[in-house]
Amino acid sequence: MGLYSETIFPWLLDKALGHPNIMRRRQALVGGASGEVLEIGFGSGATLPFYDPATVTSLTVVEPSDGMNRRAAAHLAAAPVPIRSVPGAGEQLPFAAASFDTVVCCLTLCSVQDVGQVLAEVRRVLRSGGAFLFMEHVLSDDPQRQRWQQRLNPVQRVVGVGCNLNRPTAHLVAAAGFRLDPMPVQEEERAFGALKRLTPLVMGSAIRA
Ligand SMILES: C[S@@+](CC[C@H](N)C(=O)[O-])C[C@H]1O[C@@H](n2cnc3c(N)ncnc32)[C@H](O)[C@@H]1O
């Protein structure tokens, strides 16, 4: 598609989200993955080094952006676990029901078109008792910050290629038929610099109920 969304934005994202604080969180997130794993919104593959071959049997990744897939391609050969990249999007996953033990979303649910539909798909493809691991920036609990997130969301959607500042993602996960106990606490993230007050993070592990 456009030069910005397919070339400049993937490059910018790697710079912005390659911060050590984010990388540490990615490591903690995917360190919980086991068995047959699906990652939705794989981007350029920043989580890849952290999948543990001792616990992960196979990794399937879905990423709709050609620009992101081009950046990820360079890393696939060095994957620590058997990996396959499958064309598609989170709203319509090309997999049978109950295909995976773990599904991972890392900074992805902010950008999908229909979060409810993606969560329904995550639930469908997870085996009973399987884990949905997510790290996402979300709508703040603080009303003043929420107002700024709502005001700036139209700008963020353009600059961030469809990324939203105002999604109450942990609550949406809980409402989509997952057991999330306790509800993840919001934390600020230094990697986003001046934006950090607008992008509180949550990281959680939800079990398919
Ligand atoms: C902020 S990036 C995060 C990328 C990567 N997960 C990371 O941690 O760096 C959001 C990603 O979600 C992808 N994405 C957007 N819409 C999607 C959809 N409907 N289904 C799956 N992925 C999607 C984007 O192309 C982009 O790669």
The ligand as an SDF file (V2000), in Angstrom:
LIG
                    3D

 27 29  0  0  0  0  0  0  0  0999 V2000
    2.1650   -1.9000   16.9030 C   0  0  0  0  0  0  0  0  0  0  0  0
    2.4370   -3.2110   15.7820 S   0  0  0  0  0  0  0  0  0  0  0  0
    3.0990   -4.4430   16.8650 C   0  0  0  0  0  0  0  0  0  0  0  0
    3.9090   -5.4670   16.1460 C   0  0  0  0  0  0  0  0  0  0  0  0
    4.5430   -6.5570   17.0090 C   0  0  0  0  0  0  0  0  0  0  0  0
    3.5330   -7.3910   17.6310 N   0  0  0  0  0  0  0  0  0  0  0  0
    5.4870   -5.9890   18.0330 C   0  0  0  0  0  0  0  0  0  0  0  0
    5.3830   -6.3010   19.2140 O   0  0  0  0  0  0  0  0  0  0  0  0
    6.3770   -5.2200   17.6330 O   0  0  0  0  0  0  0  0  0  0  0  0
    0.7790   -3.7900   15.4360 C   0  0  0  0  0  0  0  0  0  0  0  0
    0.7680   -4.9110   14.4430 C   0  0  0  0  0  0  0  0  0  0  0  0
   -0.5660   -5.4170   14.2760 O   0  0  0  0  0  0  0  0  0  0  0  0
   -0.7460   -5.6980   12.9050 C   0  0  0  0  0  0  0  0  0  0  0  0
   -2.1800   -5.7260   12.5890 N   0  0  0  0  0  0  0  0  0  0  0  0
   -2.9840   -4.6930   12.2470 C   0  0  0  0  0  0  0  0  0  0  0  0
   -4.2370   -5.1230   11.9990 N   0  0  0  0  0  0  0  0  0  0  0  0
   -4.2260   -6.4700   12.1930 C   0  0  0  0  0  0  0  0  0  0  0  0
   -5.2110   -7.4830   12.0750 C   0  0  0  0  0  0  0  0  0  0  0  0
   -6.4640   -7.1970   11.7360 N   0  0  0  0  0  0  0  0  0  0  0  0
   -4.8470   -8.7600   12.3330 N   0  0  0  0  0  0  0  0  0  0  0  0
   -3.5800   -9.0610   12.6960 C   0  0  0  0  0  0  0  0  0  0  0  0
   -2.6030   -8.1310   12.8250 N   0  0  0  0  0  0  0  0  0  0  0  0
   -2.9190   -6.8570   12.5760 C   0  0  0  0  0  0  0  0  0  0  0  0
   -0.0140   -4.5760   12.2090 C   0  0  0  0  0  0  0  0  0  0  0  0
    0.2340   -4.8340   10.8380 O   0  0  0  0  0  0  0  0  0  0  0  0
    1.2490   -4.4810   13.0480 C   0  0  0  0  0  0  0  0  0  0  0  0
    2.2320   -5.3500   12.6070 O   0  0  0  0  0  0  0  0  0  0  0  0
  1  2  1  0
  2  3  1  0
  2 10  1  0
  3  4  1  0
  4  5  1  0
  5  6  1  0
  5  7  1  0
  7  8  2  0
  7  9  1  0
 10 11  1  0
 11 12  1  0
 11 26  1  0
 12 13  1  0
 13 14  1  0
 13 24  1  0
 14 15  1  0
 14 23  1  0
 15 16  2  0
 16 17  1  0
 17 18  1  0
 17 23  2  0
 18 19  1  0
 18 20  2  0
 20 21  1  0
 21 22  2  0
 22 23  1  0
 24 25  1  0
 24 26  1  0
 26 27  1  0
M  CHG  2   2   1   9  -1
M  END
$$$$
